[in-house]
Amino acid sequence: MTLHPTRRAVLATAAALPAMSLASTDMPHLPWTRQAVIYQVNVRQYSAAGTLAAVQADLPRLKTLGVDILWFMPWQPIGRKNRKGTLGSYYSISDYTAINPEFGTLADAKALVNEAHRLGLRVILDWVANHTAWDHPWATAHKDWFKLNAKGEVYAVTFNEGQPGEEHWDDVIGLNYKSPGLRDAMVDAMKFWVREVNLDGFRCDVASLVPTDFWVRARKELDALKPMFMLAESDAIELHTSGAFDMTYSWDLADQVFKKVGKGEAGAPLLKAWLARQQNPQTNGYPAHAYRMRFTSNHDFNSWHGSDAELYGDAHRALAVLSFMLPGMPLIYNGQESGLAKRLAFFEKDAIEWKGYELADFYRGLIALKHRHPALAAGQYGAPVQLLDAPADVVAFERRLGGDVVRVAVNLSRTPVAYQGGTLPAWGWRIA
């Protein structure tokens, strides 16, 4: 969904919630996730065809790039009532257990996942549990499953109702998790995709707007079918301590550090301060097992905030290096390996211009480092960051796990800096 300011405030508040009593100090994660790189696929814009079959045809290239987990934006049909733009939002779903005919068929989805698995790739699907399209059949058959206004009518998802800054998501209506029937139906719909398509997990949209106890139940029942990898679009600590999710968004790094560095508003001192907070249990708050997703872009960032060139300029590759070298799991948004230089339209057809994959070798090298070094693993499996002495404009750190040691130095400035007997060029880096 779009990163509206109101929603960001809601999710930030959720992150401060106290941990649930189910707190786990060492939640295990699936072995194939521990040194993984995740890659987001926007099917509509991935190719001129905009189909699942077209993505399947490109899977060998993604395998060669080295990514491990493919995160697909929703495959389901998009509502027509109050639709935004010509094609509508992926996140306005009118049928949880069907395929958007623009993308293909259920058989196409099965074929794509089968081929991904044959190549050793894993597949997770975006899941929208907070709201549906206006014309979802549930809105007629099960009105009590939805949030209703004072007149007993379904209404657009609304924030700050009756207050300054009231905000509406006009193309969707909110679900009411006080209804046991809704909870049963939602879990059943998620199970459908595991049983029928053999998915490996889900990325759950606005996860902290849905009760955590629902996610705990869903995770337990899904894991009974097949062990899942679960990513929450949230930074709520309780989504980790509850055991419901493996990974949450690291908006703090992207919003509070990377964007400011890209705009020239900050540099290495800000990142060093951020790292110091991350390494301090009293200021971090996340359990050691929490995977955090590190990124420079995703569908929201690209469409609503700006392309890599707009957000970061010449700093982009230096920041991408950090997203791979810092603890967590790095994300690549489709097209970044080809220097995606435009904002992809969200509600219209606007295919990626793939050109010559100019950054493929750059990302391939970072992915290889991630795979090769256990110290760079996510969560409790990797090594913490130890800051090293460096000039003011350079952030330098070490990650050490047994005999595996990775040292990183990144110049977060527009001017060359003398460092350890050599020179780090503007926005340059050294990995040893």
Secondary structure, 3 states (H helix, E strand, C coil): CCCCHHHHHHHHHHHCCCCCCCCCCCCCCCHHHCCCCEEEECHHHHCCCCCHHHHHHCHHHHHHHCCCEEEECCCCCECCCCCCCCCCCCCCECCCCCCCCCCCCHHHHHHHHHHHHHCCCEEEEEECCCEEECCCCHHHHCHHHECECCCCCECEEEECCCCCCCEEEEEEEEECCCCHHHHHHHHHHHHHHHHHHCCCEEEECCHHHCCHHHHHHHHHHHHHHCCCEEEECCCCCHHHHCCCCCEEECHHHHHHHHHHHHCCCCCHHHHHHHHHHHHCHHHHCCCCCCEEEECCCCHHHHHHHCCHHHHHHHHHHHHHHHHHHCCCEEEEECCHHHCCCCCCCCCCCCCCCCCCCCCHHHHHHHHHHHHHCHHHCCHHHCCCCEECCCCCCEEEEEEEECCEEEEEEEECCCCCEEECCEEECCCCEEEC
